[in-house]
Amino acid sequence: MKFCNLCGAPLILLVPPGDNFPRHVCSVCGEIHYRNPKLVVGCIAEWNERILLCRRAIEPRHGRWTLPAGFMENGETTQQGAVRETCEEACARVEIDALASLISIPAFDQVHLFYRGRLVDGDFGAGAESLESALFTEADIPWSEIAFQSVTFALRAYFADRTAGRFLLHEHDLHC
């Protein structure tokens, strides 16, 4: 950030009084511009014991497989974001069950939230950001082609829970 969103004056980086982190502060009006982590929300969508994955049509990790997920939008809940992203990336309708994994990625200022869910019907396809979508059994998941470590963590935790016959919330910190 270089300029104030309110008055257009240059920003300076300093620790404001009463704070303990450097912030972008307007040199004229004093407005503090906070930069906070972004939330990535997605869904582990199951249909007949198979999981829906999308092959990415965009960077980063173009051509790799991932869960349908993306950045949360203002004005929506995390669950609504997971439902929307599943529809946008995999043309699929889902019903959300519960939060399955919460992964903090401080190096990228992100928090990834993956919900357990079920496809409403067997319909899915490739959205604008996907080359293709497909259903995979645990044994058929292309583990070496998974796009993100957070997705690998979420999927492995999900399958371990499914095998154990109970689902828990899994938290993890990724230090990339």
N, C-alpha and C positions, 0 to 999 in steps of 0.2 A: 504494500500500500504506500502510495506517495502523497495523495491529496485527500483532504477532508471531504467526506460525502455531504456535509452540511454547508460549508462555506467555500470550499475549493482551495483553502490555504494549504501549504506544505505540512506534512506530518513529521513529527520527531519521535524517536524511540526513547522512552524513559520509563522509569518506575514511578507511577503516580503516587501521591501521598495516600497512605493507608493500604497500599497494594504491595505485593512482593514479586511481581513479574513485570518485565519490560512490556510496555504497550505502545501502540501507535497513538500519539496524542496530537491534536491540532495545535499548531504554533500560534493561532490567532484566537479561536473561540474556546479552546480547551477541551473539546469533545474527545472522549476516549473511544477508540475503535478497537473492540475486542475481536480477536481471532480465536475461535474455539474449534474443537474437533468436529469433523463431519461424521454423521451417522450413515452407515451402509446397512440397508435392511434387505432381507431375502427370505426365501422359503425352501425348506427341504420337503418338497411335494412328492407324496407317495401315491402310487396307483398299482394295485395288485402286487404289493411287495417290491415294486421297482421304483427308483428315484428318477425324477425329471432333471436332466442336465441340459445346458445350452452351450453350444460352441460359439465363442466370442467372434463377432465380426468387426470389433473395434479394438484399438489399443487401450490400455496395456494388455499384453498377452493374447493378441489376435490369434485365432485358431485353436486356442486352448479351451478346455471344458470348465464350466463353472455352474454353480447353482444360480437360478434366476434371482438377481439381486442388483441393487443400485442405491444411489444417494437418496435419502429421505427428502421429501419436499416440505416446505413450510405449510402449515395448516393441516397436516395429516398426522395420524398416530403412527407409531412404528408398525403396528399390524396392518393398517391401511396401506402403508408404503410397501410392505412385503407383498400384499395382494396385488397392488398396482404394478410393481416390478415383475411379478410372475406373469401377469397379463401382457405387459409390454414386451418382455424378452422371450416368452415362450407361448404367447397366445393362449394361455391356459387360465381357467378359473379354479381358485382354490378356496378351501375353508381352513382357517387357521386353528390349530389345536393349542399350542403353548410355545413359549420361548424355549429354545433348545440350547443355543450357544450364544455367549457374549464374549467377544474377542477384542481386546484393546490392542491397538497398534500405534504406540506413541511416536515412532519414527515417521509415520505418515499422517499424524494428527487425525486418526480415524478410530471409530468403534464399529465393529461389525456385529449385527444382531441377526441370527438365523432362527426362524420359527419352524416348528413341525407343522405340517399341513397335509391335506388330502386333496387330490384333484376332484373336482365336482363331477366331471365326466372324463372320458378318456381322450378328449380333444386337446391337442396342443399343436404348435407349429413354431416357425422361426419368426421372431419379431425383427424390427429394424436393426437391432444391435446384435443379432444372432445369425450365424451361418446356418445352423440347424439346431433342433432340439430332439432329444431321444430319452427313452426310459431305459434304465440300467438296473440289473440285479447287483447286489453287492459284489459278487464275483466278477462281473463284467465291467465294473467302473474302470476307466482308463486312468489309473492313479498317476502314472508318470506324465499324463497330459492335463492334469488339473491346474488351473490358472493361478490359484492363490492358496497360500498356506492356511489361511483362515477357513477356506472351503474344505480342505483336507481335514483339518481339525474337527470341524462341525460334522462332516460325514462320518469320520471314524467314531466320534462320540455317539452319534445317532445309531450306528449299527451295533455298537457295544451295548447301548441301552435296549435296543430292540431284541438282541440276543438274550439279555438279562431279564426281559419281560417287564421292565419299568423304565420310565423316562425321567431324567433329572435335568436340571439346568447346569450347563458346563461353562465355567469362566476360564479364560486363558489370556495371557499376555504374550504377544508375539514381539520379539525384539529382532527386527530385520537388519 
